[in-house]
Amino acid sequence: MKQIVLGCSLMGLVFSASASGLSCDDLKVSIEKKLEAKGVKNYSLNIVGKDSESKNRVVGTCEAGSKKIIYERAKAKEAAEKTS
């Protein structure tokens, strides 16, 4: 259930972020704040070109659609290393 709520929240971010022409850094900071407010931990947001292939979720587009922001959950091992 938690994943469904997170997924819906992220999809809302995609549509609201796509409508505006924010810079990638501004949009990334905005998405990070929203994720942290929801208690999401152990993730990364990566800015890539619009043509980049990824199996991870796109959570926003920026710079007039020329780039996209990818959300990736950290694996348990990586998360443990970050907190150590």
C-alpha positions in Angstrom: 0.0 0.0 0.0 2.9 2.3 0.9 4.4 1.8 -2.6 1.1 2.7 -4.3 0.8 5.9 -2.3 4.4 6.8 -3.2 3.9 5.9 -6.8 0.8 8.1 -7.0 2.7 11.0 -5.3 5.6 10.7 -7.7 3.3 10.6 -10.7 1.7 13.8 -9.5 5.1 15.4 -9.3 5.8 14.3 -12.9 2.7 16.1 -14.3 3.1 19.2 -12.2 6.8 19.5 -12.9 6.4 18.9 -16.7 4.0 21.8 -17.0 6.5 24.3 -15.8 9.9 25.1 -17.3 12.0 24.8 -14.1 15.7 24.4 -14.2 16.8 20.8 -13.3 18.5 21.8 -10.1 15.4 23.7 -8.8 13.1 20.9 -9.7 15.4 18.3 -8.1 15.4 20.3 -4.9 11.6 20.6 -5.0 11.2 16.9 -5.5 13.7 16.0 -2.7 11.8 18.3 -0.2 8.5 16.6 -1.1 10.0 13.1 -0.7 11.6 13.9 2.6 8.3 15.4 3.9 6.6 12.1 3.1 9.4 10.2 5.1 11.0 8.6 2.0 14.6 7.6 2.7 17.4 5.8 0.9 16.8 7.1 -2.6 18.6 9.0 -5.3 17.5 11.5 -8.0 19.5 11.6 -11.1 19.3 14.1 -14.0 19.7 12.5 -17.4 19.0 13.3 -21.0 15.5 12.8 -22.3 16.6 10.0 -24.5 18.3 8.0 -21.8 16.9 4.6 -21.1 16.2 3.6 -17.5 14.2 1.0 -15.7 13.6 3.4 -12.9 10.7 5.9 -12.5 10.8 9.3 -14.2 9.6 11.9 -11.6 10.0 15.1 -13.6 11.2 16.7 -16.8 13.1 19.9 -17.0 14.9 22.4 -19.2 12.0 22.5 -21.7 11.8 18.7 -21.8 15.4 18.2 -22.8 16.2 16.3 -19.5 14.4 14.1 -17.1 14.8 13.3 -13.4 15.0 9.6 -12.4 14.0 8.3 -9.0 15.9 5.3 -7.8 15.5 3.5 -4.5 18.7 2.4 -2.8 19.2 -1.2 -2.2 19.3 -2.4 1.4 23.1 -3.0 1.3 23.8 0.5 -0.1 21.4 2.1 2.4 23.3 0.4 5.3 26.6 1.6 4.0 25.4 5.2 3.8 24.2 5.2 7.4 27.4 3.6 8.7 
